[in-house]
Amino acid sequence: MISTTGTVCPHCGWPDDAEPFQVVSRHGTAAGGTVWTRCGCGSLQVRIVDGRGTRIVSRSRPAAAQPSSTCR
């Protein structure tokens, strides 16, 4: 997979073209499609799918751990 941000996730080191990753949403475009995915570490990624293949064009930092809530 071609990636503008590397061939592995810079946060956890998992290869961009490896499973598992969670597909968050898919959107068709005139040129192909956009797929939003989430890496195992929580990083949100934007993947463009077109005639050149699939490539990651943007990614976020991993999601911050949510604090546990307690009822009082």
Secondary structure, 3 states (H helix, E strand, C coil): CEECCCCECCCCCCECCCCCCEEEEEEEECCEEEEEEECCCCCEEEEEEECCEEEEEEECCCCCCCCCCCCC
